[in-house]
Amino acid sequence: MITDGEGTPLKVITTGGNMPDISMAVTLLDSVPPIAGRVGRPRFRFPVLLADKGYDSKGFRAECRRRGTEPIIPQRGRKHIKGLGRLRYVVEQGIALLHQFRRLAIRWERHLDLHEAFVSLGCALICWRRLIK
């Protein structure tokens, strides 16, 4: 799941339970829709990407930099980056918002297309709730 700075989900990719998240990270980064809000052409890339230690690899860091995004990822085996947990809390809160829908907390569907449809519906409801506030 990739979110903006306020926790609004931008894109979600579902993978199998036995597949590491880093394998789809570049695909997730490329699949983000244009970011609107300012006058002019919409931006396709964010200036900074915050991630946890699970995304620590030289290849992923290089791919982020090649796309114009600076990765802020703590390295495995080293001290953590102070304050990063508070910033990553936004994404964790977005996942928790998706888990408020009981059907998404535990995957009951055997078919991936059904599960992805429910995830898309959950993201749409989260965005709609933020718009009406």
MDTraj code that builds the backbone (N, CA, C; nanometers):
import mdtraj as md
import numpy as np

residues = "MET ILE THR ASP GLY GLU GLY THR PRO LEU LYS VAL ILE THR THR GLY GLY ASN MET PRO ASP ILE SER MET ALA VAL THR LEU LEU ASP SER VAL PRO PRO ILE ALA GLY ARG VAL GLY ARG PRO ARG PHE ARG PHE PRO VAL LEU LEU ALA ASP LYS GLY TYR ASP SER LYS GLY PHE ARG ALA GLU CYS ARG ARG ARG GLY THR GLU PRO ILE ILE PRO GLN ARG GLY ARG LYS HIS ILE LYS GLY LEU GLY ARG LEU ARG TYR VAL VAL GLU GLN GLY ILE ALA LEU LEU HIS GLN PHE ARG ARG LEU ALA ILE ARG TRP GLU ARG HIS LEU ASP LEU HIS GLU ALA PHE VAL SER LEU GLY CYS ALA LEU ILE CYS TRP ARG ARG LEU ILE LYS".split()
xyz = np.array([
    [0.0850, -0.1174, 0.0000],
    [0.0000, 0.0000, 0.0000],
    [0.0889, 0.1228, 0.0000],
    [0.0527, 0.2199, -0.0829],
    [0.1245, 0.3461, -0.0857],
    [0.0220, 0.4576, -0.0615],
    [0.0565, 0.5493, 0.0286],
    [-0.0358, 0.6565, 0.0656],
    [0.0318, 0.7914, 0.0479],
    [-0.0483, 0.8953, 0.0534],
    [0.0091, 1.0291, 0.0543],
    [0.0425, 1.0672, 0.1981],
    [0.0814, 1.1893, 0.2209],
    [0.1216, 1.2330, 0.3538],
    [0.0107, 1.2383, 0.4562],
    [-0.1148, 1.2350, 0.4102],
    [-0.2277, 1.2389, 0.5016],
    [-0.2893, 1.1022, 0.5244],
    [-0.2364, 1.0003, 0.4610],
    [-0.2871, 0.8653, 0.4807],
    [-0.3925, 0.8216, 0.3814],
    [-0.4189, 0.9021, 0.2804],
    [-0.5150, 0.8635, 0.1776],
    [-0.4502, 0.7610, 0.0855],
    [-0.5112, 0.6435, 0.0694],
    [-0.4491, 0.5407, -0.0141],
    [-0.4447, 0.5822, -0.1603],
    [-0.3263, 0.5706, -0.2196],
    [-0.3091, 0.6017, -0.3608],
    [-0.3144, 0.4760, -0.4464],
    [-0.2527, 0.3684, -0.3987],
    [-0.2494, 0.2439, -0.4748],
    [-0.2240, 0.1285, -0.3791],
    [-0.2912, 0.0169, -0.4052],
    [-0.2734, -0.1053, -0.3269],
    [-0.2505, -0.2187, -0.4242],
    [-0.1485, -0.2980, -0.3989],
    [-0.1233, -0.4190, -0.4770],
    [-0.1286, -0.5368, -0.3819],
    [-0.2051, -0.6385, -0.4185],
    [-0.2190, -0.7576, -0.3356],
    [-0.1276, -0.8668, -0.3885],
    [-0.0517, -0.9277, -0.2997],
    [0.0359, -1.0390, -0.3362],
    [0.0007, -1.1591, -0.2498],
    [0.0614, -1.2698, -0.2797],
    [0.0417, -1.3894, -0.1997],
    [0.1066, -1.3760, -0.0639],
    [0.0639, -1.4581, 0.0290],
    [0.1180, -1.4521, 0.1650],
    [0.2619, -1.4986, 0.1739],
    [0.3063, -1.5789, 0.0785],
    [0.4426, -1.6314, 0.0824],
    [0.5368, -1.5525, -0.0079],
    [0.4947, -1.4364, -0.0552],
    [0.5752, -1.3542, -0.1448],
    [0.6235, -1.2306, -0.0703],
    [0.7527, -1.1999, -0.0742],
    [0.8007, -1.0807, -0.0022],
    [0.7502, -0.9524, -0.0670],
    [0.7280, -0.8505, 0.0157],
    [0.6736, -0.7231, -0.0331],
    [0.7700, -0.6507, -0.1263],
    [0.8992, -0.6696, -0.1071],
    [0.9980, -0.5977, -0.1874],
    [0.9899, -0.6371, -0.3345],
    [0.9365, -0.7557, -0.3632],
    [0.9306, -0.8007, -0.5027],
    [0.8346, -0.7170, -0.5860],
    [0.7352, -0.6564, -0.5245],
    [0.6382, -0.5741, -0.5980],
    [0.6530, -0.4248, -0.5685],
    [0.7586, -0.3852, -0.4983],
    [0.7729, -0.2461, -0.4560],
    [0.7936, -0.1517, -0.5743],
    [0.8752, -0.1909, -0.6713],
    [0.8998, -0.1043, -0.7868],
    [0.7726, -0.0926, -0.8711],
    [0.7001, -0.2021, -0.8854],
    [0.5732, -0.1992, -0.9586],
    [0.4740, -0.1062, -0.8895],
    [0.4701, -0.1119, -0.7578],
    [0.3817, -0.0241, -0.6814],
    [0.4208, 0.1212, -0.6989],
    [0.5497, 0.1485, -0.6998],
    [0.5986, 0.2850, -0.7173],
    [0.5637, 0.3379, -0.8559],
    [0.5702, 0.2528, -0.9577],
    [0.5391, 0.2953, -1.0939],
    [0.3901, 0.3089, -1.1202],
    [0.3075, 0.2433, -1.0411],
    [0.1642, 0.2422, -1.0691],
    [0.0867, 0.3540, -0.9998],
    [0.1548, 0.4440, -0.9352],
    [0.0870, 0.5538, -0.8655],
    [0.0315, 0.6511, -0.9681],
    [-0.0956, 0.6892, -0.9540],
    [-0.1534, 0.7856, -1.0485],
    [-0.0928, 0.9240, -1.0294],
    [-0.1141, 1.0151, -1.1257],
    [-0.0594, 1.1505, -1.1114],
    [-0.1113, 1.2191, -0.9862],
    [-0.0248, 1.2955, -0.9224],
    [-0.0588, 1.3665, -0.7995],
    [-0.1015, 1.5071, -0.8378],
    [-0.2272, 1.5394, -0.8131],
    [-0.2793, 1.6712, -0.8480],
    [-0.2804, 1.7593, -0.7244],
    [-0.3236, 1.8811, -0.7393],
    [-0.3357, 1.9693, -0.6251],
    [-0.2772, 2.1064, -0.6508],
    [-0.1640, 2.1122, -0.7174],
    [-0.1043, 2.2411, -0.7494],
    [-0.1394, 2.2789, -0.8927],
    [-0.1245, 2.4055, -0.9235],
    [-0.1515, 2.4539, -1.0576],
    [-0.0414, 2.4012, -1.1501],
    [-0.0804, 2.3584, -1.2684],
    [0.0164, 2.3095, -1.3654],
    [0.0013, 2.1605, -1.3894],
    [0.1051, 2.1031, -1.4492],
    [0.1032, 1.9607, -1.4778],
    [0.1058, 1.8793, -1.3498],
    [0.0254, 1.7727, -1.3412],
    [0.0304, 1.6901, -1.2211],
    [0.1634, 1.6152, -1.2118],
    [0.2140, 1.6019, -1.0906],
    [0.3405, 1.5318, -1.0680],
    [0.3157, 1.3818, -1.0668],
    [0.4106, 1.3055, -1.1213],
    [0.4004, 1.1602, -1.1204],
    [0.4861, 1.0987, -1.0106],
    [0.5811, 1.1717, -0.9593],
    [0.6728, 1.1180, -0.8595],
    [0.6670, 1.2009, -0.7326],
    [0.6958, 1.1352, -0.6215],
    [0.7052, 1.2083, -0.4953],
    [0.8517, 1.2359, -0.4686],
    [0.8807, 1.3409, -0.3938],
    [1.0207, 1.3719, -0.3657],
    [1.0840, 1.2741, -0.2668],
    [1.0045, 1.2174, -0.1749],
    [1.0587, 1.1324, -0.0694],
    [0.9719, 1.0075, -0.0552],
    [1.0352, 0.8939, -0.0284],
    [0.9638, 0.7690, -0.0020],
    [1.0084, 0.7164, 0.1339],
    [0.9151, 0.6984, 0.2266],
    [0.9442, 0.6434, 0.3580],
    [0.9046, 0.4964, 0.3587],
    [0.9929, 0.4107, 0.4063],
    [0.9640, 0.2670, 0.4106],
    [1.0322, 0.2069, 0.5329],
    [0.9955, 0.0826, 0.5658],
    [1.0581, 0.0174, 0.6797],
    [1.1734, -0.0717, 0.6330],
    [1.2339, -0.1435, 0.7274],
    [1.3536, -0.2219, 0.6981],
    [1.3293, -0.3348, 0.5987],
    [1.2053, -0.3741, 0.5794],
    [1.1748, -0.4800, 0.4843],
    [1.2058, -0.4412, 0.3404],
    [1.2152, -0.3128, 0.3134],
    [1.2421, -0.2639, 0.1784],
    [1.3873, -0.2221, 0.1593],
    [1.4745, -0.2629, 0.2497],
    [1.6151, -0.2259, 0.2429],
    [1.6889, -0.3153, 0.1447],
    [1.7175, -0.2623, 0.0273],
    [1.8035, -0.3306, -0.0693],
    [1.8647, -0.2250, -0.1602],
    [1.9845, -0.2519, -0.2068],
    [2.0531, -0.1562, -0.2938],
    [1.9775, -0.1371, -0.4248],
    [1.9212, -0.2456, -0.4759],
    [1.8479, -0.2374, -0.6019],
    [1.7256, -0.1480, -0.5930],
    [1.6498, -0.1625, -0.4841],
    [1.5302, -0.0801, -0.4673],
    [1.5666, 0.0654, -0.4452],
    [1.6720, 0.0907, -0.3681],
    [1.7164, 0.2290, -0.3480],
    [1.7579, 0.2922, -0.4811],
    [1.8298, 0.2145, -0.5630],
    [1.8735, 0.2659, -0.6931],
    [1.7542, 0.2939, -0.7844],
    [1.6548, 0.2068, -0.7827],
    [1.5356, 0.2277, -0.8651],
    [1.4586, 0.3516, -0.8199],
    [1.4520, 0.3746, -0.6900],
    [1.3850, 0.4951, -0.6391],
    [1.4579, 0.6201, -0.6857],
    [1.5890, 0.6192, -0.6736],
    [1.6668, 0.7375, -0.7135],
    [1.6584, 0.7602, -0.8638],
    [1.6538, 0.6519, -0.9409],
    [1.6421, 0.6645, -1.0857],
    [1.5102, 0.7303, -1.1245],
    [1.4084, 0.7129, -1.0426],
    [1.2776, 0.7723, -1.0681],
    [1.2621, 0.9111, -1.0053],
    [1.3682, 0.9613, -0.9427],
    [1.3633, 1.0955, -0.8845],
    [1.3055, 1.1016, -0.7453],
    [1.3004, 0.9885, -0.6758],
    [1.2479, 0.9816, -0.5404],
    [1.3610, 0.9450, -0.4452],
    [1.3749, 1.0200, -0.3387],
    [1.4790, 0.9904, -0.2398],
    [1.4234, 0.8922, -0.1369],
    [1.4798, 0.7706, -0.1280],
    [1.4296, 0.6736, -0.0299],
    [1.4852, 0.7009, 0.1096],
    [1.3984, 0.6994, 0.2087],
    [1.4396, 0.7082, 0.3488],
    [1.4023, 0.5742, 0.4107],
    [1.4990, 0.4828, 0.4113],
    [1.4785, 0.3466, 0.4572],
    [1.5906, 0.3125, 0.5553],
    [1.5576, 0.2724, 0.6782],
    [1.6643, 0.2325, 0.7707],
    [1.7310, 0.1037, 0.7227],
    [1.8603, 0.0940, 0.7475],
    [1.9340, -0.0243, 0.7044],
    [1.9256, -0.1327, 0.8096],
    [1.9237, -0.2563, 0.7632],
    [1.9181, -0.3703, 0.8555],
    [2.0488, -0.3797, 0.9326],
    [2.0376, -0.4148, 1.0588],
    [2.1558, -0.4320, 1.1419],
    [2.2124, -0.3030, 1.1974],
    [2.1525, -0.1908, 1.1681],
    [2.1994, -0.0622, 1.2192],
    [2.0897, 0.0012, 1.3035],
    [2.1249, 0.1073, 1.3722],
    [2.0272, 0.1774, 1.4541],
    [1.9181, 0.2349, 1.3651],
    [1.8005, 0.2463, 1.4214],
    [1.6875, 0.2978, 1.3455],
    [1.6984, 0.4490, 1.3280],
    [1.6256, 0.5013, 1.2344],
    [1.6225, 0.6449, 1.2088],
    [1.5230, 0.7082, 1.3056],
    [1.5707, 0.8011, 1.3843],
    [1.4864, 0.8621, 1.4867],
    [1.3720, 0.9413, 1.4235],
    [1.2505, 0.9159, 1.4693],
    [1.1336, 0.9860, 1.4210],
    [1.0668, 0.9242, 1.2999],
    [1.1279, 0.8222, 1.2401],
    [1.0694, 0.7613, 1.1209],
    [0.9405, 0.6869, 1.1535],
    [0.9304, 0.6314, 1.2734],
    [0.8097, 0.5596, 1.3123],
    [0.6869, 0.6492, 1.3155],
    [0.7059, 0.7737, 1.3593],
    [0.5945, 0.8675, 1.3617],
    [0.5490, 0.9036, 1.2208],
    [0.6428, 0.9082, 1.1288],
    [0.6065, 0.9402, 0.9914],
    [0.5428, 0.8201, 0.9209],
    [0.5930, 0.7004, 0.9492],
    [0.5373, 0.5802, 0.8879],
    [0.4043, 0.5406, 0.9511],
    [0.3698, 0.6000, 1.0618],
    [0.2433, 0.5728, 1.1291],
    [0.1250, 0.6016, 1.0366],
    [0.1424, 0.6952, 0.9452],
    [0.0362, 0.7315, 0.8519],
    [-0.0033, 0.6104, 0.7672],
    [0.0954, 0.5360, 0.7184],
    [0.0671, 0.4173, 0.6371],
    [0.0057, 0.3082, 0.7239],
    [0.0591, 0.2902, 0.8444],
    [0.0034, 0.1888, 0.9344],
    [-0.1417, 0.2203, 0.9677],
    [-0.1730, 0.3487, 0.9819],
    [-0.3103, 0.3887, 1.0076],
    [-0.3988, 0.3617, 0.8869],
    [-0.3440, 0.3787, 0.7664],
    [-0.4202, 0.3473, 0.6452],
    [-0.4521, 0.1991, 0.6346],
    [-0.3574, 0.1148, 0.6725],
    [-0.3822, -0.0298, 0.6731],
    [-0.4872, -0.0638, 0.7784],
    [-0.4800, 0.0025, 0.8935],
    [-0.5797, -0.0214, 0.9980],
    [-0.7191, 0.0221, 0.9525],
    [-0.7263, 0.1298, 0.8747],
    [-0.8556, 0.1720, 0.8221],
    [-0.9130, 0.0678, 0.7262],
    [-0.8264, 0.0050, 0.6480],
    [-0.8736, -0.1027, 0.5601],
    [-0.9203, -0.2235, 0.6408],
    [-0.8562, -0.2482, 0.7530],
    [-0.8929, -0.3639, 0.8348],
    [-1.0204, -0.3423, 0.9159],
    [-1.0746, -0.2204, 0.9134],
    [-1.2024, -0.2007, 0.9803],
    [-1.3142, -0.2697, 0.9037],
    [-1.2897, -0.2964, 0.7758],
    [-1.3834, -0.3761, 0.6984],
    [-1.3491, -0.5231, 0.7232],
    [-1.4362, -0.5916, 0.7896],
    [-1.4080, -0.7264, 0.8395],
    [-1.3649, -0.8222, 0.7285],
    [-1.4208, -0.8038, 0.6119],
    [-1.3897, -0.8944, 0.5023],
    [-1.2455, -0.8781, 0.4553],
    [-1.1838, -0.7632, 0.4801],
    [-1.0461, -0.7397, 0.4394],
    [-0.9454, -0.7760, 0.5474],
    [-0.9893, -0.7799, 0.6722],
    [-0.8976, -0.8138, 0.7815],
    [-0.8481, -0.9579, 0.7670],
    [-0.9375, -1.0469, 0.7290],
    [-0.9021, -1.1861, 0.7009],
    [-0.9471, -1.2142, 0.5593],
    [-0.8583, -1.2626, 0.4786],
    [-0.8914, -1.2874, 0.3385],
    [-0.9715, -1.4167, 0.3269],
    [-1.0995, -1.4033, 0.2943],
    [-1.1875, -1.5175, 0.2800],
    [-1.1965, -1.5645, 0.1352],
    [-1.1754, -1.4747, 0.0419],
    [-1.1920, -1.5086, -0.0987],
    [-1.0762, -1.5933, -0.1497],
    [-1.1072, -1.6908, -0.2290],
    [-1.0029, -1.7730, -0.2906],
    [-0.9506, -1.7102, -0.4185],
    [-1.0337, -1.6284, -0.4804],
    [-0.9946, -1.5660, -0.6063],
    [-0.9398, -1.4262, -0.5804],
    [-0.8255, -1.3966, -0.6408],
    [-0.7582, -1.2693, -0.6188],
    [-0.8399, -1.1520, -0.6721],
    [-0.9104, -1.1714, -0.7836],
    [-0.9861, -1.0600, -0.8406],
    [-1.0994, -1.0138, -0.7476],
    [-1.1606, -1.1055, -0.6755],
    [-1.2643, -1.0667, -0.5792],
    [-1.2043, -0.9882, -0.4624],
    [-1.0907, -1.0364, -0.4125],
    [-1.0261, -0.9677, -0.3004],
    [-0.9806, -0.8277, -0.3423],
    [-0.9241, -0.8156, -0.4618],
    [-0.8808, -0.6842, -0.5089],
    [-0.9989, -0.5898, -0.5266],
    [-1.1139, -0.6436, -0.5675],
    [-1.2330, -0.5600, -0.5807],
    [-1.2775, -0.5070, -0.4442],
    [-1.2744, -0.5923, -0.3419],
    [-1.3115, -0.5465, -0.2076],
    [-1.2095, -0.4463, -0.1522],
    [-1.0825, -0.4644, -0.1828],
    [-0.9802, -0.3679, -0.1390],
    [-1.0029, -0.2337, -0.2083],
    [-1.0326, -0.2358, -0.3375],
    [-1.0606, -0.1109, -0.4099],
    [-1.1838, -0.0413, -0.3532],
    [-1.2851, -0.1182, -0.3210],
    [-1.4057, -0.0604, -0.2611],
    [-1.3740, -0.0003, -0.1243],
    [-1.2927, -0.0690, -0.0446],
    [-1.2530, -0.0163, 0.0856],
    [-1.1741, 0.1128, 0.0726],
    [-1.0812, 0.1191, -0.0235],
    [-1.0045, 0.2421, -0.0461],
    [-1.0948, 0.3555, -0.0924],
    [-1.1925, 0.3231, -0.1778],
    [-1.2864, 0.4262, -0.2239],
    [-1.3693, 0.4803, -0.1077],
    [-1.4112, 0.3929, -0.0166],
    [-1.4878, 0.4389, 0.0997],
    [-1.4033, 0.5258, 0.1921],
    [-1.2759, 0.4894, 0.2087],
    [-1.1864, 0.5712, 0.2913],
    [-1.1698, 0.7096, 0.2294],
    [-1.1487, 0.7155, 0.0979],
    [-1.1344, 0.8448, 0.0303],
    [-1.2626, 0.9255, 0.0382],
    [-1.3763, 0.8607, 0.0222],
    [-1.5042, 0.9310, 0.0281],
    [-1.5280, 0.9885, 0.1670],
    [-1.4944, 0.9133, 0.2719],
    [-1.5115, 0.9632, 0.4087],
    [-1.4237, 1.0841, 0.4343],
    [-1.3031, 1.0867, 0.3757],
    [-1.2152, 1.2026, 0.3934],
    [-1.2653, 1.3234, 0.3158],
    [-1.3312, 1.2987, 0.2026],
    [-1.3817, 1.4102, 0.1223],
    [-1.5016, 1.4780, 0.1867],
    [-1.5866, 1.4001, 0.2534],
    [-1.7071, 1.4608, 0.3119],
    [-1.6787, 1.5329, 0.4427],
    [-1.5606, 1.5170, 0.5000],
    [-1.5271, 1.5875, 0.6250],
    [-1.4918, 1.7312, 0.5996],
])
top = md.Topology()
chain = top.add_chain()
for i, resn in enumerate(residues, 1):
    res = top.add_residue(resn, chain, resSeq=i)
    for name in ("N", "CA", "C"):
        top.add_atom(name, md.element.get_by_symbol(name[0]), res)
traj = md.Trajectory(xyz[None], top)
